[in-house]
């Protein structure tokens, strides 16, 4: 395709940015409404599900399903009804005029009457090669997703804020012992969350420690953590554990929309509840990009459904 051909804008009734459960469910509903949606998948097609090995809490899969497999099933279902899915990343959006205009990393331009933002959020990680290698094999960033796999095991949680306290407290339902590793000597969590964690007999704390390497392998899982003393910078030995949960917060993928759409102080898009409408008419938000509380595949899918229906109704209003 020539550069001239690439620069010609193709128009769509609905464009969906993001291809996790929210984006693909929105695509399914929009396609069934005969709106021929276009899905631009982004840099991580399938979102966080692609780094999740076993998904055992998604309805309809009593034996569980692999995260990437669930994404592919969703994608196939949306395509069956006419959704178009492209492996492209949106690099520029113009939503101050209609039709909305999007430019992808392939140099292509798309315009649309309605836009659904389902770009998700990503867990903040430690950026260790060993952490990345063992993600899904004993390392996790989601207690409600993976806690069940650690029944009667001793595990560690990294973090000192509300997220870490929530994760640690939740994990005591399954684990025999949860050790919170924090790089400081006091928590940043709210007082009520701290008190709840301190009172839990299954939770212990290890202060002034940071993880420099996750030990183990994909066959047997995590066996331990190589630590460093944050006060001296010296090695602090190996801490034996059977699992590691990273709980240092999440970051919504909303950089593209800063200054364009209303969002919280940390970047989550805000919507006019109970709808998925944002502050710009014709732009809707679904999934983790607008959900700092639940962050589950099933809740993201539910928001995707709502966004597609909201977009369909809004389009009808424009032609009423």
N, C-alpha and C positions, 0 to 999 in steps of 0.2 A: 504494500500500500504506500503510495507517495505521501510526502509531507502535506501536499495540498489537500489530498483526500482525507488525511487524518485530522486536519484543522476544521473540516466542515462539521458543524454541530449536528448531532442526531437528537431528535426530540422524543421524549417519553412522557406518558401521563404521570408515572411515579418512578423515581429512582430511589433505591435503598442503598445506603452506605454501610457496609458491614455484613458479614456472613456467618455470624454465630446463630444461636437459637432464636434470638430476637429478629435478626435480619431475614433469616430463611423462613421463619413462620410468617412474618409480614409479607414476604414474597409469595408464599403459598396462598394466603388469604386475598392478596391483591390480584394474583393470577386467576383465582377462582371467581373473582368479581369482574373478570374480563378486562383488566386494566394493563395487562402486558408489562409488568414491572421489570426494571433492569436492576440487577444487584451488582454492585462493584465491591468485590470481596475484600480488598485491602491487603496489608502486608502479612496478616495472619489469618488466612481463610479458615473459617470455622471457629475463630476466637479461642478462648481458653480451653474449650473442650478438646482441642487438638493436642494439648499437653496433658490430658487426663486419660489415664489408662482405663480403669474400670468405672463405669457410671452405673451405680446400683439403685439410685433413687429417682430415676426418670420413669414416670408411669408407662406401663405397657411393655416393660422389659423385665419380667420376673426373675430372669437369670442374669440380669445385668447386660451391659453393652459397652464396647470400647468407645471412648470419646470420639475418635476420628470416624468410626463406623456410624455413630449416631448422626454426626454432621453430614456424612455422605448420603445417608437415608433421607435426611431433611432436604438436602440439595436436590436429590433425584425427584422427590415428591413435588417440590416447587416447580422444577423444570417440566414435570409431567403435565402441569396445567398451564404452561406457557411462559413461565418466568425465564428471563435471560440472565445468565450469570457470567460475569467476566472477571478474570484475574487481573484486576487493575486497582491501583491505589489513587484516591482522590487527593490531589495536591493543592487545589485552589477551589474555593466556593464563592459564588456571588449570589447572595440571597437578598440584596437590597432592591431588587427589581424582578419583575416576572417577564418571561419564565426564568426560573432559577438557572444558573449556569455553573457547570462543574468542569474542571480540567483534570485529567488523569496523568499519571506518570508516563503513560504511553504517548502523550501529546494529543490525545483525543479530547474533544469537547462534547459535553452532553448538556442538553437543556431539559427541564422538566416542569410540570405544573405543580407537583407536590413532591416533597422530599422527606424521607424517613431516615433519621440518624440513628444507627445501631452499631456504633463504632466500639462499644464495650469499654472495659477498663482492664487494667493489668495490675497484677499484684507487684508491689515493690519487692525486689529480691536482693540477695546479698552479692550477686554478680560473681559467683565463684564457679569455675569450670566443673568442680565436683558436684555442686548444687544442681547445675544444669543437667549433668549426666544422670543424676539419680532422681530427677523430678519425676514423680509418678512411680518411683520404685523405693519408697520410704521417705522421700521428701515431698512435702505438699505445701500449698499456700491456702488451703481451704479445709477447715476442720469439719464443717457440716457436710462437705463432699466426701471426705476420706477418713473421718474419725472411726467409722465402723470397722475399718480394716486393722485397727490397732487395739483390739480387745485384749485386755490383760497384759499389755506390753508397757514398757517404760519408755517414755518419749520426751522430747524437748521442744520448747516453743521459744523462738527468738523474738524479742520485742519488749517494749515497756509501756505502750499506750493502751487505750481502750480496746483496740483490736486484739492485742496480745492477751489481755485479761479475759476478753470474751471467748477467744479461741481456747485458752488454757482451761477455763471453767467448763466449757462445753466438752472438751476432750476427757475430762475426768469421768464422764459417763461410760467411757470405754476403757481407757488406759488404767493400769494399776498405779502408775505414778507419772506426774507431769512436772518437769523441771523448767522453769522460766529462766532463760539466759538473757541478761541485760547488760549493755555496755556501760551503764552508769551505776551509781549506788543508790538510786531512788527512781521510782516509777514516774512516768508522765501521765498515767491514766487518771481518770476522775476518781475522787475519794471513794465513791460508792463501789466502783469497779475494783479498786485496790482492796477495800475491806472484804469484799466478797471472795477475792482470790486468797488473801491472807488467812481467812477463816477456813478455807477448804483444806481438809487434812491430806488430800492427795497432791496438793501443789507445793513445790519447794522452789526456792529462788537461788540463783547463782549470780552474784553481782560482779560488775567490772570485768565482764568476759565477752569476747567476740569470737565468732566461728571463722576460722581461716581455711578449714578444709572439712568436707564431709567424707567419712570413711565408709567403705562398703562396696557392693557391686550390684548389678541388676538382677543377678540370680538369687542372692540371699538378702538383699536389701541393705539398709543402713546398719552399721555396727558401732559407729562412734563418731565423735567430733573432735577435731584438733582445735584447741582453743588458744587465745592470746589474752594476756592480762592488759586491759586498756589503761591501767594506771602506770604501768612500767614499760609496756610494749614488749615484754618478754613472753616466751612461750609458757602456756599454763597447762600443759599436759593434754591427755586425751580423756574425754568424757564419754563413757559408754552409754549408748542409747539405741533403741530399736526404731526410732523414727524422728524426723525433724519437721516441724511446722514453722514456716516463715510468716510472721504476723507483724510486719512493720508498715502496714497500710496498703491502700490501693490508689491508683492514679487513673482517673477516667481519660479516655482518648478524645479529648475535646480541644486540643491545641488549635485545630483548624478553624474552630468557631469562636475563638476568643474575640470579644468585642462585637460579635455579631448576634449571639444568642445569650439570653439570661442564664447564669450558672452560679453555683454556690462558690464560696471562697476557695474551696479546694478543686473546683472545676467540674462538678457534676451538673449536667443540664437540668434546669427546673422546668416542670410542666404544670399545666393548669389542671390539677386533679379534679375529678377522677379521670380526665382525658389524658392523652399524650401530646396535646398541643403545646408548643413552645411559645415564646414571645413573638415569633414571626409567623403570621398567618400562612398556612400551607406547609410549614415545617413541623415535623413530629419527631419525638424521641422515644426510643424503646430499649429496654434491656439495661445492662450494667452501666451504660453511659449516663443514665438518669436514676440509677438505683444504688445508693450507698449502703442500703440496709440488708438486702437478702442475697443478691449475687448468686442466684441458682439458675441452672439451665431452664427449669420449668417456669420460674417466674419471668425470666427473660422471654421465653416463648409466649407466655401470656401477654406480656406487654407488646410483643410483636403483633399478635392478633389484634389487640386494641388499636395499635397505631395504624394498621391497614384499614380497619373499619373506620377509624376517625378520618383518615385520609380520603377514603371513598366517600364518606358523607360530606366532607368539606368540598370535594370536587363537585358533588351534586349541587351543593349550595351555590357554587360559582356559576352554574348554568341554569339555575332555577328562574 
